Amino acid sequence: MADRRHPAQWWIWLTAPTAVFVFFVCGVVLWAFLPPVVFFPFLALAAWALLVLGAVWLILALVGWFRYRALRWSVVAPVLVVLTVGLVLLSVPPKFAFAVSEDALTDVAVDCPKTWEDKRIGLYSVQYVRPVDNGCLFFIEGGLIDSIGLGYFPDVAPPLGEPEHDRDIGYQEFDGDWYLFVQRF
């Protein structure tokens, strides 16, 4: 009969790496939510990985609960997932990314040089920068089909609303002089 006070080594050797993998996949989910609009390909891959890891965790958790009474070990993975979901629902990743990147973005936006090369500004991977009337647009890597980014309009706010036609840009308020935009494909 197995010792019910301590989990078996094989169970620990499978449960610990599962929790570590869940930790890394949750990190990918948080990273996918750093841009103002979710970076969908990475989110989709992370969701599939979490489904597979969830199935592995469920089997290990059931064995751990019923055979070894290892409740603490079994809740690590779900706690990580719940924390990740909570952070995403509270919009912590995009708020954090903007707070860290705002000064660097503002410094570039003041001159707003037209650039076509990818570069990192703060935590954002900026595909290109384009000056527009009364402001500056930062096209940020993310979204699915449409181009997305942040616009800086210190003097006059852009017209808010959804884009109406292909290649149109729709704006919505983001933070102070900053506006989230989507350019329809």
C-alpha positions in Angstrom: 0.0 0.0 0.0 1.3 3.5 -0.9 2.2 6.0 1.7 -0.7 8.4 1.8 1.2 11.2 3.6 3.7 11.9 0.9 3.1 11.9 -2.8 5.1 9.4 -4.9 8.2 10.7 -6.6 6.8 10.0 -10.1 3.8 12.2 -9.2 6.0 15.1 -8.1 8.2 14.7 -11.1 5.2 15.1 -13.4 3.3 17.7 -11.4 6.2 20.2 -10.9 7.1 20.5 -14.6 3.4 20.8 -15.5 3.1 23.8 -13.1 6.3 25.3 -14.6 5.0 24.9 -18.2 1.7 26.5 -17.1 3.7 29.4 -15.6 5.5 30.0 -18.9 2.3 29.7 -21.0 0.6 32.1 -18.7 3.5 34.5 -19.3 3.0 34.1 -23.0 -0.7 35.0 -22.5 0.2 38.1 -20.6 2.8 39.0 -23.2 0.2 38.6 -26.0 -2.0 41.2 -24.1 0.8 43.9 -23.9 -0.2 45.6 -27.1 -3.3 47.8 -27.0 -5.0 45.0 -29.0 -4.3 41.4 -28.3 -1.5 39.7 -30.4 -3.8 36.9 -31.5 -1.5 34.3 -33.0 0.4 34.0 -29.7 -2.8 33.9 -27.7 -4.2 31.1 -29.9 -1.1 29.0 -29.4 -1.0 29.7 -25.7 -4.7 28.7 -25.4 -4.0 25.4 -27.1 -1.0 24.8 -24.8 -3.2 25.6 -21.8 -5.8 23.1 -22.9 -3.3 20.3 -23.2 -1.6 21.2 -19.9 -5.1 21.4 -18.3 -5.8 17.8 -19.4 -2.5 16.7 -18.0 -3.1 18.7 -14.8 -6.6 17.2 -14.4 -5.3 13.6 -14.4 -2.4 14.5 -12.1 -4.7 16.4 -9.7 -7.2 13.6 -9.5 -4.5 11.1 -8.7 -3.0 13.6 -6.2 -6.2 14.3 -4.5 -7.6 10.8 -4.1 -4.4 8.8 -3.7 -2.0 11.2 -1.8 -4.3 14.0 -0.5 -1.8 16.4 -2.1 -4.2 19.4 -2.4 -1.5 22.1 -2.2 0.6 20.7 -5.0 -2.5 20.2 -7.1 -3.7 23.9 -7.0 -0.5 25.6 -8.2 -1.5 25.4 -12.0 -5.1 26.5 -11.6 -4.0 29.4 -9.3 -1.6 30.6 -12.0 -4.3 30.4 -14.6 -6.8 32.3 -12.4 -4.2 35.0 -11.7 -3.5 35.3 -15.4 -7.2 35.6 -16.3 -7.7 38.2 -13.5 -4.8 40.3 -14.8 -6.1 40.1 -18.3 -9.7 41.0 -17.3 -8.4 44.0 -15.3 -6.4 45.1 -18.4 -3.2 45.1 -16.4 -0.8 44.0 -19.2 -1.7 46.8 -21.7 -1.9 49.4 -18.8 1.5 48.3 -17.6 3.0 48.3 -21.1 1.7 51.8 -21.7 2.9 53.2 -18.3 6.4 51.8 -19.0 6.4 53.1 -22.6 4.6 56.4 -22.4 7.7 58.6 -21.9 9.6 57.0 -24.8 6.6 57.2 -27.1 6.0 60.9 -26.2 9.7 61.7 -26.9 9.4 60.2 -30.4 5.9 61.7 -31.0 7.1 65.3 -30.4 9.2 65.2 -33.6 7.2 62.3 -35.2 9.8 61.3 -37.8 8.3 59.2 -40.6 9.9 55.8 -40.3 9.3 52.5 -42.0 11.7 50.2 -40.1 10.6 48.1 -37.1 11.9 49.3 -33.8 11.2 48.9 -30.1 9.9 51.9 -28.2 9.4 51.0 -24.6 7.7 47.6 -24.5 6.1 48.0 -27.9 7.3 46.6 -31.2 6.6 49.5 -33.5 6.3 48.6 -37.2 6.4 52.2 -38.4 5.7 55.8 -37.3 3.6 58.2 -39.5 2.9 61.9 -38.9 -0.8 62.9 -39.5 -2.6 66.2 -39.1 -2.2 67.4 -35.5 -0.6 64.2 -34.4 1.5 61.1 -34.7 0.6 57.5 -35.3 2.5 54.5 -34.0 1.6 51.3 -35.8 2.2 48.6 -33.2 2.6 44.9 -33.8 -0.6 43.1 -32.9 -4.1 42.7 -34.0 -5.2 40.0 -36.5 -5.9 41.5 -39.9 -6.3 45.2 -39.2 -3.4 47.5 -38.4 -3.5 48.8 -34.8 -1.6 51.3 -32.8 -1.5 54.4 -30.7 -2.0 57.9 -31.9 -0.7 61.0 -30.1 -2.8 64.1 -30.5 -1.8 66.8 -28.0 -3.8 69.7 -29.4 -6.9 68.4 -31.2 -8.6 65.1 -30.6 -9.2 62.9 -33.7 -12.7 62.0 -34.7 -13.8 59.1 -32.5 -15.5 56.1 -33.9 -15.1 52.9 -35.9 -13.5 53.0 -39.4 -16.2 53.1 -42.0 -14.3 52.0 -45.2 -11.2 50.0 -46.1 -8.0 51.9 -45.2 -10.0 54.2 -42.9 -8.7 54.7 -39.3 -11.1 54.6 -36.3 -10.0 56.1 -33.0 -11.1 55.6 -29.4 -9.9 57.3 -26.2 -7.0 55.6 -24.5 -5.1 57.8 -22.0 -5.0 61.6 -22.0 -3.6 62.7 -25.4 -3.2 59.1 -26.5 -5.8 57.3 -28.7 -6.1 53.7 -29.7 -6.6 53.3 -33.4 -7.5 50.6 -35.8 -6.9 50.9 -39.5 -9.3 48.6 -41.4 -7.5 46.3 -43.9 
